[in-house]
């Protein structure tokens, strides 16, 4: 007894099993996390080292190079990139995607310990890349009330919002930081013969908390001893005694030589939201948290807090909300899936012209999806645009098996058989065929599981999800469908097959089929010409890595020459703001002046840098894409700002792709030669048609004041160069003195310095006085030469050679493939030294690496489909006949891509891969049915003709349900659908032509391979 007969015999058990699985599916759906894309764990690590006081050259030679040499031998390492700047370095380690970053962590730490670093360099720290380090929500807080300090309000809100479940931390720009400022008076210090160091030592000596040895009391208790002398306020520090006059006993306090006060720490950055002072708040989630859930809970908590009286004047404008975008993207794909399912059901009603059969088949869609949810939960998958896209792509295919089975059952009912007998025979006849067709469709996804890298991580869940759903649909077709058919359908009073076969449509099709079998060569040659033309169209199409997703968010990078003031930076930012303000498509924009988010996170500022973050209105409320907006704005703004100012609009997608930009690196062991090559290549690339902007990160030198110590003059006064350097450092930068715990439990840092005394001009620096060991004060210019010189800002290296990264932006009319070809031609024509090497990165590198894997997967998929069919048919001949359906799909794919202007991308290739498994299904049904009829004693020609007539209806039905089910996905309406759209277009195009041609080509090819019809395919 097979599974179908068992289901028909035990309907109650079958129904109960269905209900149990439905219950498990609902529970699984509620527990499956919701994310935008599958969880990515790039094998990237970062090594950070501090080397206080060292110049970029010193950091590079003494820290970066020794570390690079040891880290370059790590197992699985592919690339080592480094940046050396004043006082620190950053080394990025990129491993192969087959490397687990957890496994190499110990190796990295061991290699770090082996490096010989200077004693005064900090211990290098190793950090692993974690996607959770990127904000899930960004918002701007502002207020209309001028009497309210938004920074204080934001800090209070931050403390409450940080407690939201799933939130790891909340970062803010422009946070209020208080300190104790001890500003020394250089003149008074000199009068008293004191130095900054002595003041610092006095303060430190009076702020002590030191444990001692435990002491046993008379009661027998062992108590710890602690010596305390704490300072709690600025007044306490001002009253500290520095010295006592031995003649009159007059005390000299810190307050006599310095101004001591509690104040806000000076900030060089400003934040504005829609031209109003604001605070930028970034929310980071805990690793592994449900992004959509964290976003909803955070916004709910924020809304609740803003309802309170204390925050009634505060306005919160969400700039970026990944959770909201995820919900909209998932909702759009879910709607595509539901609409596709409805379209598929309409097809059933049109073809089957009844209620019961469509309802039976309709059960297959929701039930297969629910079974898939159960399998997804136990496979630890998330609901994302790839897994839901897989369901949307397969929604029409889920009923294919059920259609074939129910149509065959109805045929048997039309021949007068009882419902139970018809259900058993009808299912048994096609069980092998639909099992083979399902296995062939699933087989095409096996190669995807072996693809490494970013594509492997993104599409593995896609492949397994669609495989789960197809497997579920097969089980439903062999169990639930025959069981319901045996109970719900009735024996036909008239033979519908005879009626149908005598209809005008079928009669016309039989005549056309007979003519086709008589003119086989003409049809095959015509099809071959179409195939060759289609291949040419596909090979000349533009390419891209992944389709760009319009997430409605852009960042603007503003960079002025090194050394530019914050005031000048603000003027440029205001120019950008004036343009953005006029755009009706813009919802919110936030400006950060004097810093970038990256530098703010590191606690650093950059007066010549600014950033803007722009949130567009929802996609349905605007007429243009974020890419068109950015391209137009960048051109307009660049015309208004000075030539030495760079304004760049940057758009990145959640998959990490950077649309309309290609990047590459130049490396050379000689820095001078590298700089010359970079400048030459930049000029050549700027002339390329379609290129809108060319930039590189080879920063020029920056002017700095260099103090060259004259050792002889310094020694004459008793100074060592190190003493001079340390004293100048402390007097110009100030010195962290101590920490105070105030009476209201605040921890404040005390800084001792001279304020802006020596920062006003060079003369003030030159006349700075240092106390010599003999007690006399000496001007800095008497022991050192103070002059303006040039020095590097930072030194970049890649794979232990000097490097420069190029960023080439191109217009929307160009594709990644076309611009890459032009860039390659320019590089070939530019006479670069043979020592200078070029290595592509970004989307170009990812595409080049993945497209070879995808072509390999396509080739392996075709072979696997053939092998599966060979095993099912126990023959190598019949699967070979069926494989002729595969080239037929190329014609439709080429036409569809041409009509919709779709580029060849990884997702498009995935669509073609899916097609390989789908298009052979009709061929399987044809060949299997012909063989069955021949086994029953029918002549080959008659078996071919009967099959084309009997299988015509189910073939058209299955193709139509799949095509209509994919239309919502192919239209790509709404956010988040762009990624799956090329797949839908490819499958629809390929399936249309493959189905039409299969109705003629497979019978023709079969007739050529069959000895009875090989020479002449016609009735005897």
Secondary structure as UniProt FT lines:
FT   HELIX           3..9
FT   HELIX           11..31
FT   STRAND          44..50
FT   TURN            52..53
FT   HELIX           56..59
FT   HELIX           60..64
FT   HELIX           65..71
FT   TURN            72..73
FT   TURN            75..76
FT   STRAND          77..85
FT   TURN            86..87
FT   STRAND          88..95
FT   TURN            97..98
FT   HELIX           101..114
FT   TURN            119..120
FT   STRAND          125..128
FT   HELIX           131..133
FT   STRAND          137..143
FT   TURN            146..147
FT   HELIX           150..161
FT   TURN            162..163
FT   TURN            165..166
FT   STRAND          167..172
FT   STRAND          178..184
FT   HELIX           186..192
FT   HELIX           196..206
FT   STRAND          208..211
FT   STRAND          215..216
FT   TURN            218..219
FT   STRAND          222..223
FT   STRAND          226..229
FT   HELIX           234..238
FT   STRAND          241..244
FT   TURN            246..248
FT   STRAND          251..253
FT   HELIX           254..257
FT   STRAND          258..264
FT   STRAND          270..273
FT   TURN            274..275
FT   STRAND          276..285
FT   TURN            287..288
FT   HELIX           291..306
FT   HELIX           309..311
FT   TURN            312..313
FT   STRAND          314..321
FT   HELIX           322..352
FT   HELIX           356..378
FT   TURN            379..380
FT   HELIX           385..394
FT   TURN            395..396
FT   HELIX           397..399
FT   HELIX           400..414
FT   TURN            415..416
FT   HELIX           419..443
FT   TURN            444..446
FT   HELIX           447..450
FT   HELIX           453..478
FT   HELIX           480..488
FT   HELIX           496..501
FT   HELIX           504..518
FT   HELIX           520..539
FT   STRAND          553..559
FT   TURN            562..563
FT   HELIX           566..582
FT   TURN            584..585
FT   STRAND          586..593
FT   HELIX           597..601
FT   TURN            602..603
FT   TURN            607..608
FT   STRAND          609..616
FT   HELIX           619..621
FT   HELIX           626..640
FT   TURN            643..644
FT   STRAND          646..650
FT   TURN            654..655
FT   TURN            659..660
FT   STRAND          661..668
FT   HELIX           671..686
FT   TURN            689..690
FT   STRAND          691..696
FT   STRAND          702..709
FT   HELIX           711..716
FT   TURN            717..718
FT   HELIX           721..733
FT   STRAND          735..741
FT   TURN            743..744
FT   STRAND          747..753
FT   TURN            755..759
FT   HELIX           762..766
FT   STRAND          769..771
FT   TURN            773..774
FT   STRAND          777..779
FT   HELIX           780..782
FT   STRAND          784..791
FT   STRAND          794..798
FT   TURN            799..800
FT   STRAND          801..810
FT   TURN            812..813
FT   HELIX           816..829
FT   TURN            834..835
FT   STRAND          837..841
FT   HELIX           842..873
FT   HELIX           877..882
FT   HELIX           884..900
FT   HELIX           906..935
FT   TURN            936..937
FT   HELIX           940..950
FT   HELIX           952..971
FT   TURN            975..976
FT   HELIX           978..1009
FT   TURN            1011..1013
//
